[in-house]
């Protein structure tokens, strides 16, 4: 069962890497906008995410896109999505890949 959860989580990460913040040419996973992915029994998934700012122009559509794409992952039957601004997002949350992409390394 544990291995199955890891496969689902890996597939969720892959799909999250196809979602982009329209203002920054980096996927939301490498931007550090995903704070938590928890795969629970019966294909229930909890995602805790943030946005680059509370006034983000995609504040409504980006979480909806995350919800829909994660729900489409094989093995996922339900998605509980929490949007938080605590802690607030900062450039320190960028992955090394994102920093390279943005020319910050």
Biopython code that builds the backbone (N, CA, C, O; Angstrom):
import numpy as np
from Bio.PDB.StructureBuilder import StructureBuilder

atoms = [
    (1, "UNK", "N", (0.826, -1.193, 0.000)),
    (1, "UNK", "CA", (0.000, 0.000, 0.000)),
    (1, "UNK", "C", (0.875, 1.264, 0.000)),
    (1, "UNK", "O", (0.584, 2.223, -0.715)),
    (2, "UNK", "N", (1.937, 1.260, 0.798)),
    (2, "UNK", "CA", (2.848, 2.404, 0.877)),
    (2, "UNK", "C", (3.434, 2.727, -0.505)),
    (2, "UNK", "O", (3.533, 3.890, -0.894)),
    (3, "UNK", "N", (3.818, 1.674, -1.233)),
    (3, "UNK", "CA", (4.402, 1.863, -2.565)),
    (3, "UNK", "C", (3.381, 2.505, -3.505)),
    (3, "UNK", "O", (3.724, 3.371, -4.310)),
    (4, "UNK", "N", (2.128, 2.072, -3.394)),
    (4, "UNK", "CA", (1.069, 2.638, -4.225)),
    (4, "UNK", "C", (0.921, 4.138, -3.942)),
    (4, "UNK", "O", (0.766, 4.928, -4.874)),
    (5, "UNK", "N", (0.967, 4.536, -2.665)),
    (5, "UNK", "CA", (0.879, 5.953, -2.298)),
    (5, "UNK", "C", (2.036, 6.743, -2.906)),
    (5, "UNK", "O", (1.851, 7.863, -3.382)),
    (6, "UNK", "N", (3.247, 6.144, -2.884)),
    (6, "UNK", "CA", (4.410, 6.823, -3.447)),
    (6, "UNK", "C", (4.258, 7.008, -4.950)),
    (6, "UNK", "O", (4.633, 8.048, -5.491)),
    (7, "UNK", "N", (3.704, 5.995, -5.629)),
    (7, "UNK", "CA", (3.475, 6.114, -7.073)),
    (7, "UNK", "C", (2.460, 7.209, -7.375)),
    (7, "UNK", "O", (2.648, 7.997, -8.302)),
    (8, "UNK", "N", (1.387, 7.257, -6.592)),
    (8, "UNK", "CA", (0.374, 8.295, -6.796)),
    (8, "UNK", "C", (0.994, 9.666, -6.542)),
    (8, "UNK", "O", (0.771, 10.598, -7.314)),
    (9, "UNK", "N", (1.769, 9.795, -5.471)),
    (9, "UNK", "CA", (2.396, 11.086, -5.165)),
    (9, "UNK", "C", (3.346, 11.490, -6.284)),
    (9, "UNK", "O", (3.382, 12.656, -6.676)),
    (10, "UNK", "N", (4.114, 10.539, -6.799)),
    (10, "UNK", "CA", (5.031, 10.811, -7.909)),
    (10, "UNK", "C", (4.258, 11.288, -9.141)),
    (10, "UNK", "O", (4.685, 12.226, -9.815)),
    (11, "UNK", "N", (3.126, 10.650, -9.436)),
    (11, "UNK", "CA", (2.295, 11.057, -10.574)),
    (11, "UNK", "C", (1.694, 12.439, -10.351)),
    (11, "UNK", "O", (1.546, 13.211, -11.299)),
    (12, "UNK", "N", (1.347, 12.756, -9.101)),
    (12, "UNK", "CA", (0.805, 14.080, -8.779)),
    (12, "UNK", "C", (1.882, 15.143, -9.018)),
    (12, "UNK", "O", (1.599, 16.193, -9.594)),
    (13, "UNK", "N", (3.109, 14.872, -8.579)),
    (13, "UNK", "CA", (4.206, 15.820, -8.792)),
    (13, "UNK", "C", (4.409, 16.049, -10.292)),
    (13, "UNK", "O", (4.593, 17.184, -10.731)),
    (14, "UNK", "N", (4.374, 14.964, -11.076)),
    (14, "UNK", "CA", (4.537, 15.097, -12.535)),
    (14, "UNK", "C", (3.466, 16.011, -13.123)),
    (14, "UNK", "O", (3.764, 16.871, -13.951)),
    (15, "UNK", "N", (2.224, 15.822, -12.694)),
    (15, "UNK", "CA", (1.143, 16.637, -13.246)),
    (15, "UNK", "C", (1.241, 18.087, -12.748)),
    (15, "UNK", "O", (0.906, 19.011, -13.488)),
    (16, "UNK", "N", (1.692, 18.295, -11.516)),
    (16, "UNK", "CA", (1.860, 19.657, -11.000)),
    (16, "UNK", "C", (2.946, 20.404, -11.766)),
    (16, "UNK", "O", (2.904, 21.629, -11.876)),
    (17, "UNK", "N", (3.915, 19.668, -12.293)),
    (17, "UNK", "CA", (4.984, 20.295, -13.078)),
    (17, "UNK", "C", (4.511, 20.715, -14.469)),
    (17, "UNK", "O", (5.288, 21.270, -15.245)),
    (18, "UNK", "N", (3.220, 20.448, -14.795)),
    (18, "UNK", "CA", (2.651, 20.914, -16.061)),
    (18, "UNK", "C", (1.799, 22.164, -15.854)),
    (18, "UNK", "O", (1.247, 22.710, -16.809)),
    (19, "UNK", "N", (1.694, 22.615, -14.598)),
    (19, "UNK", "CA", (0.898, 23.800, -14.268)),
    (19, "UNK", "C", (1.860, 24.969, -14.052)),
    (19, "UNK", "O", (2.808, 24.870, -13.273)),
    (20, "UNK", "N", (1.604, 26.067, -14.748)),
    (20, "UNK", "CA", (2.504, 27.216, -14.688)),
    (20, "UNK", "C", (1.803, 28.458, -14.165)),
    (20, "UNK", "O", (0.634, 28.706, -14.463)),
    (21, "UNK", "N", (2.545, 29.233, -13.377)),
    (21, "UNK", "CA", (2.099, 30.563, -12.998)),
    (21, "UNK", "C", (2.284, 31.400, -14.266)),
    (21, "UNK", "O", (3.382, 31.415, -14.822)),
    (22, "UNK", "N", (1.248, 32.096, -14.740)),
    (22, "UNK", "CA", (1.365, 32.807, -16.016)),
    (22, "UNK", "C", (2.372, 33.962, -16.003)),
    (22, "UNK", "O", (2.815, 34.408, -17.061)),
    (23, "UNK", "N", (2.729, 34.441, -14.823)),
    (23, "UNK", "CA", (3.652, 35.572, -14.755)),
    (23, "UNK", "C", (5.111, 35.147, -14.642)),
    (23, "UNK", "O", (6.011, 35.956, -14.867)),
    (24, "UNK", "N", (5.350, 33.895, -14.298)),
    (24, "UNK", "CA", (6.716, 33.389, -14.119)),
    (24, "UNK", "C", (6.832, 32.099, -14.930)),
    (24, "UNK", "O", (6.033, 31.185, -14.730)),
    (25, "UNK", "N", (7.800, 32.000, -15.835)),
    (25, "UNK", "CA", (7.874, 30.829, -16.725)),
    (25, "UNK", "C", (8.440, 29.573, -16.051)),
    (25, "UNK", "O", (9.337, 28.921, -16.585)),
    (26, "UNK", "N", (7.905, 29.249, -14.877)),
    (26, "UNK", "CA", (8.359, 28.081, -14.123)),
    (26, "UNK", "C", (7.111, 27.389, -13.583)),
    (26, "UNK", "O", (6.141, 28.050, -13.215)),
    (27, "UNK", "N", (7.138, 26.055, -13.538)),
    (27, "UNK", "CA", (5.966, 25.331, -13.033)),
    (27, "UNK", "C", (5.776, 25.585, -11.530)),
    (27, "UNK", "O", (6.719, 25.932, -10.818)),
    (28, "UNK", "N", (4.542, 25.405, -11.076)),
    (28, "UNK", "CA", (4.205, 25.755, -9.692)),
    (28, "UNK", "C", (4.903, 24.877, -8.660)),
    (28, "UNK", "O", (5.105, 25.299, -7.522)),
    (29, "UNK", "N", (5.271, 23.657, -9.049)),
    (29, "UNK", "CA", (5.970, 22.772, -8.102)),
    (29, "UNK", "C", (7.380, 23.300, -7.844)),
    (29, "UNK", "O", (7.803, 23.413, -6.693)),
    (30, "UNK", "N", (8.102, 23.620, -8.912)),
    (30, "UNK", "CA", (9.461, 24.138, -8.748)),
    (30, "UNK", "C", (9.480, 25.565, -8.206)),
    (30, "UNK", "O", (10.486, 26.006, -7.651)),
    (31, "UNK", "N", (8.370, 26.285, -8.366)),
    (31, "UNK", "CA", (8.260, 27.616, -7.766)),
    (31, "UNK", "C", (8.135, 27.532, -6.250)),
    (31, "UNK", "O", (8.366, 28.516, -5.548)),
    (32, "UNK", "N", (7.770, 26.360, -5.751)),
    (32, "UNK", "CA", (7.595, 26.204, -4.309)),
    (32, "UNK", "C", (6.200, 26.564, -3.838)),
    (32, "UNK", "O", (5.990, 26.833, -2.655)),
    (33, "UNK", "N", (5.238, 26.570, -4.767)),
    (33, "UNK", "CA", (3.869, 26.929, -4.387)),
    (33, "UNK", "C", (3.108, 25.770, -3.750)),
    (33, "UNK", "O", (2.048, 25.973, -3.158)),
    (34, "UNK", "N", (3.645, 24.555, -3.870)),
    (34, "UNK", "CA", (3.002, 23.383, -3.258)),
    (34, "UNK", "C", (3.685, 23.115, -1.926)),
    (34, "UNK", "O", (4.855, 22.737, -1.886)),
    (35, "UNK", "N", (2.957, 23.311, -0.843)),
    (35, "UNK", "CA", (3.514, 23.115, 0.497)),
    (35, "UNK", "C", (3.386, 21.682, 0.979)),
    (35, "UNK", "O", (4.230, 21.208, 1.739)),
    (36, "UNK", "N", (2.334, 20.981, 0.546)),
    (36, "UNK", "CA", (2.110, 19.631, 1.062)),
    (36, "UNK", "C", (1.294, 18.812, 0.071)),
    (36, "UNK", "O", (0.339, 19.305, -0.529)),
    (37, "UNK", "N", (1.690, 17.550, -0.090)),
    (37, "UNK", "CA", (0.911, 16.564, -0.836)),
    (37, "UNK", "C", (0.771, 15.374, 0.094)),
    (37, "UNK", "O", (1.767, 14.775, 0.500)),
    (38, "UNK", "N", (-0.456, 15.033, 0.428)),
    (38, "UNK", "CA", (-0.693, 13.900, 1.327)),
    (38, "UNK", "C", (-1.671, 12.940, 0.645)),
    (38, "UNK", "O", (-2.821, 13.289, 0.377)),
    (39, "UNK", "N", (-1.193, 11.730, 0.373)),
    (39, "UNK", "CA", (-2.052, 10.712, -0.224)),
    (39, "UNK", "C", (-2.611, 9.861, 0.906)),
    (39, "UNK", "O", (-1.867, 9.273, 1.691)),
    (40, "UNK", "N", (-3.933, 9.809, 0.972)),
    (40, "UNK", "CA", (-4.611, 9.072, 2.035)),
    (40, "UNK", "C", (-5.282, 7.824, 1.456)),
    (40, "UNK", "O", (-5.217, 7.566, 0.255)),
    (41, "UNK", "N", (-5.918, 7.067, 2.328)),
    (41, "UNK", "CA", (-6.629, 5.857, 1.907)),
    (41, "UNK", "C", (-7.681, 6.169, 0.848)),
    (41, "UNK", "O", (-8.218, 7.275, 0.774)),
    (42, "UNK", "N", (-7.953, 5.160, 0.037)),
    (42, "UNK", "CA", (-9.003, 5.205, -0.974)),
    (42, "UNK", "C", (-8.815, 6.325, -1.983)),
    (42, "UNK", "O", (-9.795, 6.856, -2.507)),
    (43, "UNK", "N", (-7.567, 6.694, -2.262)),
    (43, "UNK", "CA", (-7.295, 7.678, -3.302)),
    (43, "UNK", "C", (-7.648, 9.104, -2.949)),
    (43, "UNK", "O", (-7.837, 9.942, -3.830)),
    (44, "UNK", "N", (-7.738, 9.384, -1.647)),
    (44, "UNK", "CA", (-8.015, 10.754, -1.216)),
    (44, "UNK", "C", (-6.691, 11.501, -1.077)),
    (44, "UNK", "O", (-5.745, 11.002, -0.467)),
    (45, "UNK", "N", (-6.636, 12.692, -1.644)),
    (45, "UNK", "CA", (-5.402, 13.473, -1.656)),
    (45, "UNK", "C", (-5.666, 14.843, -1.046)),
    (45, "UNK", "O", (-6.670, 15.493, -1.339)),
    (46, "UNK", "N", (-4.744, 15.260, -0.194)),
    (46, "UNK", "CA", (-4.810, 16.607, 0.383)),
    (46, "UNK", "C", (-3.633, 17.395, -0.186)),
    (46, "UNK", "O", (-2.488, 16.946, -0.134)),
    (47, "UNK", "N", (-3.926, 18.560, -0.723)),
    (47, "UNK", "CA", (-2.898, 19.447, -1.265)),
    (47, "UNK", "C", (-2.988, 20.770, -0.512)),
    (47, "UNK", "O", (-4.067, 21.351, -0.390)),
    (48, "UNK", "N", (-1.859, 21.238, -0.015)),
    (48, "UNK", "CA", (-1.779, 22.575, 0.576)),
    (48, "UNK", "C", (-0.868, 23.384, -0.340)),
    (48, "UNK", "O", (0.273, 23.006, -0.601)),
    (49, "UNK", "N", (-1.396, 24.498, -0.818)),
    (49, "UNK", "CA", (-0.626, 25.318, -1.757)),
    (49, "UNK", "C", (-0.800, 26.794, -1.440)),
    (49, "UNK", "O", (-1.652, 27.188, -0.644)),
    (50, "UNK", "N", (0.028, 27.592, -2.083)),
    (50, "UNK", "CA", (-0.062, 29.035, -1.946)),
    (50, "UNK", "C", (0.027, 29.654, -3.334)),
    (50, "UNK", "O", (0.116, 28.943, -4.335)),
    (51, "UNK", "N", (0.003, 30.953, -3.386)),
    (51, "UNK", "CA", (0.210, 31.708, -4.624)),
    (51, "UNK", "C", (1.365, 32.657, -4.378)),
    (51, "UNK", "O", (1.747, 32.884, -3.230)),
    (52, "UNK", "N", (1.923, 33.213, -5.437)),
    (52, "UNK", "CA", (3.054, 34.120, -5.251)),
    (52, "UNK", "C", (2.652, 35.361, -4.465)),
    (52, "UNK", "O", (3.483, 35.975, -3.796)),
    (53, "UNK", "N", (1.366, 35.729, -4.546)),
    (53, "UNK", "CA", (0.854, 36.822, -3.722)),
    (53, "UNK", "C", (-0.660, 36.662, -3.587)),
    (53, "UNK", "O", (-1.295, 36.050, -4.445)),
    (54, "UNK", "N", (-1.246, 37.211, -2.511)),
    (54, "UNK", "CA", (-2.702, 37.112, -2.340)),
    (54, "UNK", "C", (-3.468, 37.807, -3.474)),
    (54, "UNK", "O", (-4.625, 37.478, -3.734)),
    (55, "UNK", "N", (-2.821, 38.765, -4.146)),
    (55, "UNK", "CA", (-3.471, 39.504, -5.233)),
    (55, "UNK", "C", (-3.155, 38.919, -6.602)),
    (55, "UNK", "O", (-3.369, 39.570, -7.625)),
    (56, "UNK", "N", (-2.653, 37.705, -6.621)),
    (56, "UNK", "CA", (-2.285, 37.029, -7.863)),
    (56, "UNK", "C", (-3.480, 37.040, -8.829)),
    (56, "UNK", "O", (-4.597, 36.714, -8.428)),
    (57, "UNK", "N", (-3.253, 37.412, -10.098)),
    (57, "UNK", "CA", (-4.364, 37.473, -11.051)),
    (57, "UNK", "C", (-5.017, 36.108, -11.334)),
    (57, "UNK", "O", (-6.134, 36.056, -11.850)),
    (58, "UNK", "N", (-4.339, 35.025, -11.006)),
    (58, "UNK", "CA", (-4.909, 33.692, -11.232)),
    (58, "UNK", "C", (-5.346, 33.035, -9.916)),
    (58, "UNK", "O", (-5.387, 31.810, -9.807)),
    (59, "UNK", "N", (-5.671, 33.864, -8.925)),
    (59, "UNK", "CA", (-6.033, 33.358, -7.594)),
    (59, "UNK", "C", (-7.205, 32.382, -7.638)),
    (59, "UNK", "O", (-7.299, 31.493, -6.791)),
    (60, "UNK", "N", (-8.091, 32.535, -8.604)),
    (60, "UNK", "CA", (-9.216, 31.610, -8.707)),
    (60, "UNK", "C", (-8.916, 30.457, -9.655)),
    (60, "UNK", "O", (-9.220, 29.304, -9.350)),
    (61, "UNK", "N", (-8.325, 30.763, -10.794)),
    (61, "UNK", "CA", (-8.155, 29.734, -11.821)),
    (61, "UNK", "C", (-7.008, 28.766, -11.531)),
    (61, "UNK", "O", (-7.107, 27.593, -11.891)),
    (62, "UNK", "N", (-5.931, 29.210, -10.899)),
    (62, "UNK", "CA", (-4.790, 28.322, -10.652)),
    (62, "UNK", "C", (-5.142, 27.181, -9.685)),
    (62, "UNK", "O", (-4.861, 26.024, -9.998)),
    (63, "UNK", "N", (-5.746, 27.466, -8.520)),
    (63, "UNK", "CA", (-6.144, 26.351, -7.647)),
    (63, "UNK", "C", (-7.138, 25.400, -8.335)),
    (63, "UNK", "O", (-7.097, 24.189, -8.117)),
    (64, "UNK", "N", (-8.018, 25.953, -9.156)),
    (64, "UNK", "CA", (-8.986, 25.124, -9.888)),
    (64, "UNK", "C", (-8.264, 24.191, -10.869)),
    (64, "UNK", "O", (-8.618, 23.019, -10.996)),
    (65, "UNK", "N", (-7.246, 24.727, -11.561)),
    (65, "UNK", "CA", (-6.465, 23.906, -12.488)),
    (65, "UNK", "C", (-5.724, 22.799, -11.738)),
    (65, "UNK", "O", (-5.667, 21.662, -12.207)),
    (66, "UNK", "N", (-5.155, 23.129, -10.573)),
    (66, "UNK", "CA", (-4.470, 22.129, -9.740)),
    (66, "UNK", "C", (-5.460, 21.047, -9.335)),
    (66, "UNK", "O", (-5.169, 19.857, -9.456)),
    (67, "UNK", "N", (-6.618, 21.453, -8.857)),
    (67, "UNK", "CA", (-7.654, 20.505, -8.424)),
    (67, "UNK", "C", (-8.010, 19.546, -9.561)),
    (67, "UNK", "O", (-8.009, 18.329, -9.373)),
    (68, "UNK", "N", (-8.310, 20.087, -10.727)),
    (68, "UNK", "CA", (-8.744, 19.270, -11.854)),
    (68, "UNK", "C", (-7.651, 18.310, -12.330)),
    (68, "UNK", "O", (-7.922, 17.143, -12.614)),
    (69, "UNK", "N", (-6.415, 18.811, -12.412)),
    (69, "UNK", "CA", (-5.323, 17.960, -12.898)),
    (69, "UNK", "C", (-4.978, 16.855, -11.903)),
    (69, "UNK", "O", (-4.698, 15.727, -12.309)),
    (70, "UNK", "N", (-4.995, 17.162, -10.609)),
    (70, "UNK", "CA", (-4.691, 16.146, -9.596)),
    (70, "UNK", "C", (-5.815, 15.109, -9.559)),
    (70, "UNK", "O", (-5.551, 13.914, -9.429)),
    (71, "UNK", "N", (-7.052, 15.557, -9.671)),
    (71, "UNK", "CA", (-8.186, 14.636, -9.671)),
    (71, "UNK", "C", (-8.120, 13.660, -10.857)),
    (71, "UNK", "O", (-8.627, 12.542, -10.770)),
    (72, "UNK", "N", (-7.498, 14.084, -11.957)),
    (72, "UNK", "CA", (-7.387, 13.243, -13.157)),
    (72, "UNK", "C", (-6.266, 12.200, -13.049)),
    (72, "UNK", "O", (-6.169, 11.312, -13.896)),
    (73, "UNK", "N", (-5.417, 12.300, -12.011)),
    (73, "UNK", "CA", (-4.318, 11.335, -11.834)),
    (73, "UNK", "C", (-4.900, 9.963, -11.497)),
    (73, "UNK", "O", (-5.803, 9.841, -10.670)),
    (74, "UNK", "N", (-4.372, 8.948, -12.148)),
    (74, "UNK", "CA", (-4.833, 7.579, -11.922)),
    (74, "UNK", "C", (-4.651, 7.205, -10.444)),
    (74, "UNK", "O", (-3.559, 7.352, -9.894)),
    (75, "UNK", "N", (-5.705, 6.728, -9.817)),
    (75, "UNK", "CA", (-5.646, 6.338, -8.410)),
    (75, "UNK", "C", (-6.177, 7.398, -7.469)),
    (75, "UNK", "O", (-6.395, 7.125, -6.288)),
    (76, "UNK", "N", (-6.392, 8.621, -7.980)),
    (76, "UNK", "CA", (-6.927, 9.709, -7.148)),
    (76, "UNK", "C", (-8.438, 9.753, -7.333)),
    (76, "UNK", "O", (-8.936, 9.845, -8.455)),
    (77, "UNK", "N", (-9.163, 9.686, -6.215)),
    (77, "UNK", "CA", (-10.627, 9.705, -6.263)),
    (77, "UNK", "C", (-11.234, 10.974, -5.680)),
    (77, "UNK", "O", (-12.393, 11.294, -5.943)),
    (78, "UNK", "N", (-10.440, 11.699, -4.882)),
    (78, "UNK", "CA", (-10.954, 12.904, -4.239)),
    (78, "UNK", "C", (-9.773, 13.819, -3.920)),
    (78, "UNK", "O", (-8.704, 13.351, -3.530)),
    (79, "UNK", "N", (-9.975, 15.123, -4.088)),
    (79, "UNK", "CA", (-8.921, 16.099, -3.797)),
    (79, "UNK", "C", (-9.459, 17.135, -2.826)),
    (79, "UNK", "O", (-10.495, 17.759, -3.055)),
    (80, "UNK", "N", (-8.724, 17.299, -1.739)),
    (80, "UNK", "CA", (-9.022, 18.336, -0.751)),
    (80, "UNK", "C", (-7.913, 19.369, -0.925)),
    (80, "UNK", "O", (-6.755, 19.109, -0.596)),
    (81, "UNK", "N", (-8.276, 20.548, -1.446)),
    (81, "UNK", "CA", (-7.276, 21.572, -1.746)),
    (81, "UNK", "C", (-7.398, 22.718, -0.762)),
    (81, "UNK", "O", (-8.472, 23.292, -0.589)),
    (82, "UNK", "N", (-6.290, 23.043, -0.122)),
    (82, "UNK", "CA", (-6.256, 24.163, 0.826)),
    (82, "UNK", "C", (-5.319, 25.222, 0.287)),
    (82, "UNK", "O", (-4.166, 24.936, -0.035)),
    (83, "UNK", "N", (-5.812, 26.442, 0.190)),
    (83, "UNK", "CA", (-5.008, 27.578, -0.229)),
    (83, "UNK", "C", (-4.616, 28.335, 1.034)),
    (83, "UNK", "O", (-5.474, 28.679, 1.847)),
    (84, "UNK", "N", (-3.327, 28.593, 1.199)),
    (84, "UNK", "CA", (-2.860, 29.281, 2.401)),
    (84, "UNK", "C", (-1.848, 30.357, 2.025)),
    (84, "UNK", "O", (-1.214, 30.284, 0.973)),
    (85, "UNK", "N", (-1.705, 31.338, 2.876)),
    (85, "UNK", "CA", (-0.664, 32.361, 2.694)),
    (85, "UNK", "C", (0.235, 32.410, 3.931)),
    (85, "UNK", "O", (0.898, 33.410, 4.204)),
    (86, "UNK", "N", (0.233, 31.296, 4.667)),
    (86, "UNK", "CA", (1.049, 31.186, 5.865)),
    (86, "UNK", "C", (1.854, 29.896, 5.801)),
    (86, "UNK", "O", (1.271, 28.827, 5.977)),
    (87, "UNK", "N", (3.137, 29.934, 5.564)),
    (87, "UNK", "CA", (3.939, 31.155, 5.419)),
    (87, "UNK", "C", (3.770, 31.753, 4.029)),
    (87, "UNK", "O", (3.449, 31.042, 3.077)),
    (88, "UNK", "N", (3.986, 33.055, 3.914)),
    (88, "UNK", "CA", (3.898, 33.686, 2.603)),
    (88, "UNK", "C", (5.001, 33.156, 1.680)),
    (88, "UNK", "O", (6.101, 32.840, 2.132)),
    (89, "UNK", "N", (4.695, 33.065, 0.403)),
    (89, "UNK", "CA", (5.673, 32.594, -0.572)),
    (89, "UNK", "C", (6.803, 33.611, -0.695)),
    (89, "UNK", "O", (6.577, 34.819, -0.625)),
    (90, "UNK", "N", (8.018, 33.108, -0.879)),
    (90, "UNK", "CA", (9.167, 33.979, -1.158)),
    (90, "UNK", "C", (10.089, 33.268, -2.141)),
    (90, "UNK", "O", (9.954, 32.067, -2.375)),
    (91, "UNK", "N", (11.017, 34.010, -2.710)),
    (91, "UNK", "CA", (11.959, 33.431, -3.686)),
    (91, "UNK", "C", (12.802, 32.318, -3.067)),
    (91, "UNK", "O", (13.359, 31.494, -3.791)),
    (92, "UNK", "N", (12.902, 32.285, -1.746)),
    (92, "UNK", "CA", (13.672, 31.235, -1.071)),
    (92, "UNK", "C", (13.055, 29.851, -1.285)),
    (92, "UNK", "O", (13.711, 28.836, -1.055)),
    (93, "UNK", "N", (11.814, 29.810, -1.718)),
    (93, "UNK", "CA", (11.114, 28.540, -1.905)),
    (93, "UNK", "C", (11.338, 27.941, -3.289)),
    (93, "UNK", "O", (10.897, 26.825, -3.564)),
    (94, "UNK", "N", (12.020, 28.678, -4.158)),
    (94, "UNK", "CA", (12.296, 28.187, -5.504)),
    (94, "UNK", "C", (13.220, 26.978, -5.460)),
    (94, "UNK", "O", (14.166, 26.941, -4.673)),
    (95, "UNK", "N", (12.944, 25.995, -6.302)),
    (95, "UNK", "CA", (13.862, 24.861, -6.419)),
    (95, "UNK", "C", (15.103, 25.332, -7.179)),
    (95, "UNK", "O", (15.102, 26.393, -7.802)),
    (96, "UNK", "N", (16.148, 24.528, -7.115)),
    (96, "UNK", "CA", (17.369, 24.857, -7.846)),
    (96, "UNK", "C", (17.073, 24.939, -9.347)),
    (96, "UNK", "O", (17.609, 25.792, -10.055)),
    (97, "UNK", "N", (16.210, 24.037, -9.811)),
    (97, "UNK", "CA", (15.800, 24.022, -11.223)),
    (97, "UNK", "C", (15.148, 25.342, -11.604)),
    (97, "UNK", "O", (15.446, 25.907, -12.656)),
    (98, "UNK", "N", (14.251, 25.835, -10.741)),
    (98, "UNK", "CA", (13.554, 27.106, -11.011)),
    (98, "UNK", "C", (14.546, 28.263, -11.003)),
    (98, "UNK", "O", (14.451, 29.166, -11.835)),
    (99, "UNK", "N", (15.489, 28.244, -10.081)),
    (99, "UNK", "CA", (16.481, 29.323, -10.002)),
    (99, "UNK", "C", (17.334, 29.352, -11.266)),
    (99, "UNK", "O", (17.662, 30.426, -11.771)),
    (100, "UNK", "N", (17.691, 28.184, -11.774)),
    (100, "UNK", "CA", (18.440, 28.112, -13.039)),
    (100, "UNK", "C", (17.601, 28.675, -14.180)),
    (100, "UNK", "O", (18.079, 29.475, -14.984)),
    (101, "UNK", "N", (16.350, 28.247, -14.236)),
    (101, "UNK", "CA", (15.415, 28.677, -15.284)),
    (101, "UNK", "C", (15.264, 30.204, -15.299)),
    (101, "UNK", "O", (15.168, 30.815, -16.363)),
    (102, "UNK", "N", (15.245, 30.805, -14.119)),
    (102, "UNK", "CA", (15.055, 32.244, -13.993)),
    (102, "UNK", "C", (16.365, 33.029, -14.016)),
    (102, "UNK", "O", (16.365, 34.254, -13.904)),
    (103, "UNK", "N", (17.490, 32.305, -14.165)),
    (103, "UNK", "CA", (18.796, 32.951, -14.222)),
    (103, "UNK", "C", (19.261, 33.491, -12.882)),
    (103, "UNK", "O", (20.031, 34.450, -12.839)),
    (104, "UNK", "N", (18.813, 32.900, -11.796)),
    (104, "UNK", "CA", (19.197, 33.358, -10.463)),
    (104, "UNK", "C", (20.377, 32.593, -9.891)),
    (104, "UNK", "O", (20.835, 32.895, -8.789)),
    (105, "UNK", "N", (20.878, 31.600, -10.631)),
    (105, "UNK", "CA", (22.063, 30.836, -10.188)),
    (105, "UNK", "C", (23.202, 31.061, -11.147)),
    (105, "UNK", "O", (24.286, 30.511, -10.957)),
]
sb = StructureBuilder()
sb.init_structure("model")
sb.init_model(0)
sb.init_chain("A")
sb.init_seg("    ")
for serial, (resi, resn, name, xyz) in enumerate(atoms, 1):
    if name == "N":
        sb.init_residue(resn, " ", resi, " ")
    sb.init_atom(name, np.array(xyz, "f"), 0.0, 1.0, " ", f" {name:<3s}", serial, name[0])
structure = sb.get_structure()
